Amino acid sequence: MRKVTLLLDDGTTFHGKSFGYVKPVAGEVVFNTAMMGYPESLTDPSYAGQLMTLTYPLVGNYGVTPFTMEPNGLATFMESDKIYASAIIVSDYSKEYSHWNAVESLGDWLKREHVPGITGIDTRQLTKVLREQGVMMGKIIFDDEPNNIPEASYEGVNWVDKVSCKEIIKYNEGAGKRVVLVDCGVKHNIIRCLIDRGVEVIRVPWNYDYTSMDFDGLFLANGPGDPDMCEDAVTVLRKYMNSSRKPICGICMGNQLLAKAAGATIYKLKYGHRSHNQPVREVGTDHCYITSQNHGYAVDATKLGKDWRELFVNMNDGSNEGIQHNVNPWFSSQFHPEACSGPVDTEFMFDRFIKAL
């Protein structure tokens, strides 16, 4: 386990040891407060370009499940076809693992996919720095290669374009109602939640013009980075909204794209929401839910058009967690109702969408 240094943009350093692939790397340093779910988080395309810090101290103790694909093209236990996070940062890595379905250690998986992992970091102190200073760029440098220093940028990069599919993919063909899913970096369980409800899913690239296609509803998926880099997707969405009243549902990035099409603006959160324990309230009710989240940007709901309203709000900081049109069946959530990993309290969002088709 070679010695490594995590160097933040403000000059703060943390020293640890490598347990993953031996490669210096740079990216935006973020933290996730979930107690479990590292296989799902690592394979979530929304972590593209980021060095993921896990605040839960013990990581790796249940190993990694088989990376198998189902006949429909979806990963059986993961959220995509590979690891998208640029690196993982933990306090205490467990080499030994025990789980009925595990086939390899976290370290072996990282090495196989050429992703660095570092342990021995004071992740609580690192999280305090990020909470106080905000997320920032960082570099993982191997101490015995002090001149091999990587460079990377996060803001100003169209990460959605990097992770979106490049051609149309169909699931559950001929199953009745047809849903076009705009792939901004979709998690596989979103697709699974749709096909499990008996619809055909047509997955299209993030900037694809689907307005002339024959379908019953539109679904806007999650994805990484700044939604302001996805103006092409917003332009197509506005075109669709001006010509159709068919249902629209969005998740995470999808919430932000729908909000932009509705006239709202986007701002960057100081340190984002990445966890399984974000409490949200459905506006106009006393219904509160514990949600799984992974995003660094939020909607300024005060800029929404007069025909729109907030659907959910975050109980911690009051930020927007979803919007809804006052007349048309268009709504979204900033959180992840499909979970994986995390609580499934809000999976009813898929039922609302299917009912509206």
C-alpha positions in Angstrom: 0.0 0.0 0.0 1.9 3.0 -1.3 1.8 6.3 0.5 -0.3 9.0 -1.1 -1.2 12.6 -0.5 -4.6 14.2 -1.1 -3.9 17.9 -2.0 -6.9 20.3 -2.0 -7.0 23.5 -4.0 -6.8 25.6 -0.9 -3.4 23.9 0.0 -4.9 21.5 2.7 -3.2 18.1 2.6 -4.2 14.7 3.9 -1.9 11.7 4.0 -2.9 8.1 3.5 -2.2 4.9 1.6 -3.3 3.5 -1.7 -5.5 0.4 -1.9 -6.9 0.8 -5.4 -5.3 1.3 -8.8 -1.9 3.0 -8.8 -2.6 6.2 -10.7 -2.5 9.9 -9.7 -5.8 11.6 -10.4 -7.5 14.9 -10.0 -11.2 15.9 -9.7 -13.8 17.6 -7.6 -13.7 16.4 -4.0 -17.1 15.7 -2.6 -18.5 13.7 0.4 -21.2 11.2 0.8 -22.7 10.5 4.3 -24.4 7.2 3.5 -23.5 4.2 5.7 -23.5 1.7 2.8 -24.0 1.4 -1.0 -20.4 2.0 -2.3 -20.9 -0.3 -5.3 -24.0 1.6 -6.4 -22.5 5.0 -5.7 -19.2 4.2 -7.6 -21.2 3.1 -10.6 -23.6 6.1 -10.6 -22.7 8.2 -13.6 -23.5 11.4 -11.6 -20.1 10.9 -9.8 -18.2 11.3 -13.1 -15.2 13.6 -12.6 -15.4 13.5 -8.8 -13.2 12.1 -6.0 -15.8 10.5 -3.7 -15.2 10.7 0.1 -17.2 8.4 2.3 -17.8 9.7 5.8 -18.8 6.3 7.2 -15.5 5.1 8.6 -15.4 1.4 7.7 -15.7 0.6 4.0 -15.2 -2.6 2.1 -16.4 -5.0 4.7 -19.1 -6.5 2.5 -17.0 -6.7 -0.7 -18.3 -6.4 -4.2 -21.1 -8.4 -5.9 -20.6 -10.0 -9.4 -20.6 -7.4 -12.2 -23.2 -9.2 -14.3 -25.6 -7.9 -16.9 -29.2 -9.0 -17.4 -30.6 -10.0 -20.8 -32.2 -6.6 -21.1 -28.8 -4.9 -20.9 -29.2 -3.6 -17.3 -26.6 -4.3 -14.6 -27.9 -6.9 -12.1 -26.4 -5.3 -9.0 -24.7 -2.0 -10.1 -26.1 1.2 -11.5 -24.2 1.3 -14.8 -21.7 -0.6 -16.9 -18.6 0.6 -15.0 -17.2 2.8 -12.2 -17.7 6.5 -13.0 -16.2 8.1 -9.9 -12.6 9.2 -10.5 -11.5 7.9 -7.0 -12.8 6.8 -3.6 -11.5 8.2 -0.3 -12.1 6.3 2.9 -11.0 6.3 6.5 -10.6 2.6 7.2 -10.5 0.1 4.3 -11.4 -3.5 5.1 -9.3 -6.0 3.1 -11.4 -8.9 4.4 -15.0 -9.0 3.3 -18.0 -11.1 4.1 -21.2 -11.2 2.2 -23.3 -14.0 0.7 -23.1 -12.5 -2.8 -19.6 -11.0 -2.8 -17.0 -12.3 -5.3 -14.1 -9.8 -4.8 -12.8 -7.1 -2.6 -13.4 -3.4 -3.1 -9.6 -3.0 -3.7 -9.5 -5.7 -6.4 -12.5 -4.2 -8.1 -10.9 -0.7 -8.2 -7.7 -2.2 -9.6 -9.5 -4.1 -12.3 -11.3 -0.9 -13.4 -8.2 1.4 -13.0 -9.7 3.6 -10.3 -7.6 4.9 -7.4 -8.7 4.3 -3.8 -7.0 5.8 -0.7 -7.4 4.9 3.0 -6.1 6.2 6.3 -7.6 9.7 5.6 -9.3 11.6 8.4 -12.5 11.8 6.4 -14.4 13.6 9.2 -11.8 16.4 9.1 -11.9 16.4 5.3 -15.7 16.7 5.4 -15.5 19.6 7.8 -13.1 21.4 5.4 -15.5 20.8 2.5 -18.5 21.9 4.5 -16.8 25.1 5.6 -15.0 26.0 2.3 -17.3 24.2 -0.1 -16.4 21.5 -2.6 -13.1 22.1 -4.4 -10.8 20.5 -6.8 -8.2 18.0 -5.4 -5.4 15.8 -6.5 -4.3 12.3 -5.3 -0.5 12.2 -5.6 1.8 9.2 -5.0 4.5 10.3 -2.6 7.2 8.4 -4.4 6.2 10.2 -7.7 6.2 13.8 -6.5 6.5 15.2 -10.0 3.6 13.2 -11.5 0.9 15.7 -10.7 -2.4 15.5 -12.6 -4.6 18.4 -13.7 -8.3 18.4 -14.1 -11.3 20.7 -14.2 -14.9 20.2 -13.3 -16.8 23.4 -13.8 -17.3 24.3 -17.5 -17.1 20.7 -18.6 -20.2 19.0 -20.2 -20.1 15.9 -18.1 -23.6 14.8 -19.3 -22.2 14.5 -22.9 -19.4 12.3 -21.6 -21.7 9.8 -19.9 -24.9 9.8 -22.0 -25.6 7.0 -24.5 -24.7 7.8 -28.1 -27.5 6.0 -29.8 -31.1 5.0 -29.1 -31.6 1.9 -26.9 -35.0 0.2 -26.4 -36.1 -1.8 -23.4 -39.3 -3.9 -23.0 -40.3 -3.4 -26.6 -44.0 -3.8 -27.4 -45.0 -3.6 -23.7 -47.8 -1.1 -24.2 -47.3 2.5 -23.3 -44.0 4.0 -24.6 -41.8 6.3 -22.6 -38.9 8.3 -24.0 -36.1 8.5 -21.4 -33.6 11.3 -22.0 -30.2 9.9 -20.8 -28.2 12.5 -19.0 -26.3 9.7 -17.1 -29.2 7.5 -16.1 -28.9 5.0 -13.3 -30.1 1.5 -14.3 -32.6 1.2 -11.5 -34.5 4.1 -13.0 -34.9 2.1 -16.2 -35.8 -1.0 -14.1 -38.5 0.9 -12.1 -40.1 1.9 -15.4 -40.0 -1.5 -17.2 -41.2 -3.2 -14.0 -44.4 -1.1 -14.3 -45.0 -2.5 -17.8 -44.0 0.2 -20.2 -41.6 0.3 -23.1 -38.6 2.5 -22.6 -36.8 4.3 -25.4 -33.5 5.7 -24.1 -32.2 8.6 -26.2 -29.0 10.7 -26.0 -29.2 13.8 -23.9 -29.4 16.2 -26.8 -31.6 14.1 -29.1 -34.6 15.7 -30.7 -37.4 13.3 -29.8 -40.3 15.7 -30.5 -41.4 13.9 -33.7 -41.3 10.4 -32.1 -44.5 8.5 -31.2 -44.6 8.0 -27.4 -46.9 8.5 -24.4 -44.6 10.2 -21.8 -41.2 11.8 -21.4 -38.8 10.9 -18.6 -35.7 13.1 -17.8 -33.0 11.2 -16.1 -30.2 12.1 -13.6 -26.7 13.0 -14.6 -23.4 14.7 -13.5 -22.2 18.3 -13.6 -23.8 21.6 -14.3 -27.2 21.6 -16.0 -26.4 25.0 -17.6 -24.0 23.0 -19.9 -27.0 21.2 -21.3 -28.8 24.0 -23.1 -29.4 21.7 -26.1 -31.5 19.4 -23.9 -33.5 22.4 -22.6 -34.1 23.7 -26.1 -35.6 20.4 -27.2 -37.6 20.1 -24.0 -39.1 23.6 -24.5 -40.0 22.6 -28.0 -41.8 19.5 -26.7 -43.6 21.5 -24.0 -44.9 24.0 -26.5 -46.4 21.3 -28.7 -47.6 18.6 -26.3 -49.4 18.1 -23.0 -48.2 14.5 -22.5 -46.7 13.6 -19.0 -43.2 14.6 -18.1 -41.3 13.3 -15.1 -37.7 14.2 -14.1 -35.2 13.0 -11.5 -32.2 15.0 -10.2 -30.7 16.5 -13.3 -34.1 16.0 -14.9 -35.6 18.3 -12.2 -33.1 21.0 -13.1 -33.6 20.7 -16.8 -37.4 20.9 -16.4 -37.0 23.9 -14.1 -34.8 25.7 -16.6 -37.4 25.0 -19.3 -39.9 26.5 -16.9 -37.9 29.7 -16.6 -36.0 29.0 -13.3 -32.2 29.4 -12.8 -29.7 27.0 -11.3 -27.1 27.7 -8.6 -24.3 25.6 -7.2 -24.7 24.3 -3.6 -21.8 24.9 -1.3 -21.2 21.2 -0.7 -24.1 19.4 -2.3 -26.5 16.7 -1.1 -25.0 13.2 -1.3 -26.5 10.8 1.2 -29.4 8.4 2.0 -30.9 10.5 4.8 -32.1 13.8 3.2 -35.5 14.7 4.6 -37.9 16.3 2.2 -41.5 17.6 2.6 -44.2 17.5 0.0 -45.4 21.1 -0.3 -49.0 21.7 0.9 -49.0 18.5 3.0 -47.5 17.2 6.2 -45.9 14.3 4.3 -42.2 14.0 4.9 -39.8 11.4 3.3 -36.3 10.3 3.8 -34.6 10.3 0.4 -31.4 9.2 -1.4 -29.7 12.1 -3.2 -26.6 12.9 -5.3 -26.4 16.4 -6.7 -24.2 19.5 -6.4 -26.6 22.0 -8.1 -30.1 23.2 -7.1 -33.1 25.0 -8.6 -33.9 28.6 -7.6 -37.6 28.1 -7.4 -38.3 31.8 -6.9 -37.6 32.2 -10.7 -40.2 29.6 -11.8 -42.9 30.7 -14.2 -46.3 31.6 -12.8 -47.8 28.3 -14.0 -45.4 26.3 -11.9 -45.0 25.5 -8.1 -42.6 23.7 -5.8 -43.6 20.1 -5.2 -41.0 19.2 -2.6 -38.6 21.2 -0.4 -35.5 20.0 1.6 -36.2 20.1 5.4 -32.5 20.8 6.2 -31.7 23.9 4.0 -35.0 24.8 2.4 -33.7 24.1 -1.1 -35.9 22.9 -3.9 -36.6 19.2 -4.2 -39.0 19.1 -7.1 -41.5 21.1 -9.1 -44.9 20.6 -10.7 -47.0 22.4 -13.4 -50.3 23.7 -12.2 -52.3 22.3 -15.1 -50.3 19.8 -17.2 -49.0 16.4 -15.8 -45.4 17.7 -15.6 -43.5 17.1 -12.4 -40.1 16.1 -11.0 -38.0 15.4 -8.0 -34.5 16.4 -7.1 -34.0 13.3 -5.0 -33.8 9.7 -6.3 -37.1 7.8 -5.8 -35.5 4.7 -7.3 -32.9 4.7 -4.5 -30.3 2.0 -5.2 -28.7 2.5 -2.8 -30.9 4.1 -0.2 -34.5 4.2 1.1 -37.4 3.4 -1.3 -39.9 5.7 0.5 -40.6 7.8 -2.6 -40.9 5.1 -5.3 -44.5 6.2 -5.6 -43.2 8.9 -8.0 -43.0 6.3 -10.7 -46.5 5.2 -10.0 -47.7 8.8 -10.4 -46.0 9.1 -13.7 -47.3 5.8 -15.0 -50.9 6.7 -13.9 -50.6 9.9 -15.8 -49.7 8.2 -19.1 
